[in-house]
Amino acid sequence: MSDVHNKVVYITGGSKGIGLGIAQILLDAGMKVAISGRSEKSLAEAKETLNSDQLLAIQSDVTKPEDEENAISKVLENWGQVDVVIANAGVGHFAAVDEMSLDHWNQMINTNLNGVFYTLKASVEALKESKGYFMTIASLAGTNFFPNGAGYNATKFGLVGFTQAAMLDLRRYDIKVTTIMPGSVATYFNRNTPSEKDNWKIQPEDIGQMVLDLLEMPARSLPSKIEVRPTRPDLK
């Protein structure tokens, strides 16, 4: 994708955090950006923050396949194509495995795994048409396990495996597939409120720049799995 100008991207979980940071960088690069999220309030706030006539905000719950089908339909109705899909929506709950609730387990499975599949399923025919790009936002928790992380680890390990297998399935259609695995990012994840204390962390716009760099890679090259972490975590 040597020229991203006017290309169309759909980002799940795009109303805050990493998704919002990606949206800002891609809008600045001249792309048409659709973001989705569950909360009308968060989407309205994101629209005000991004302040672009090349932005489309869509209410969608990735755990409902019909919502994702509707979201992709709206993108196609507005812009006639889908060139890039970024499955970013995710949730995390942390507890010892013997103390984890069924509700928290199911929320993570339904969002972090089922939701990504529903997003890909809804968009894959449009991506075949555009010879596009599908990305997932995983985590270093998809390769490094830790105490109180059994549920989150399970979904992120699964997401990395899903994305890598999807890459092998879809490259015959000239669709690129990549998973990005960040470490600590300055977001609202896990009830955090970003502030100066998070300056040592990866910033959402850093992930956005990485996405843009991937899109501008030569067609012959595919970085299929990327780990990214803070340079100096000891500064926190």
Beta strands, then each sheet from edge to edge (+ up, - down):
strand 1: 8-11
strand 2: 32-37
strand 3: 55-59
strand 4: 84-87
strand 5: 133-137
strand 6: 176-182
strand 7: 225-228
sheet 1: 3+ 2+ 1+ 4+ 5+ 6+ 7+
end
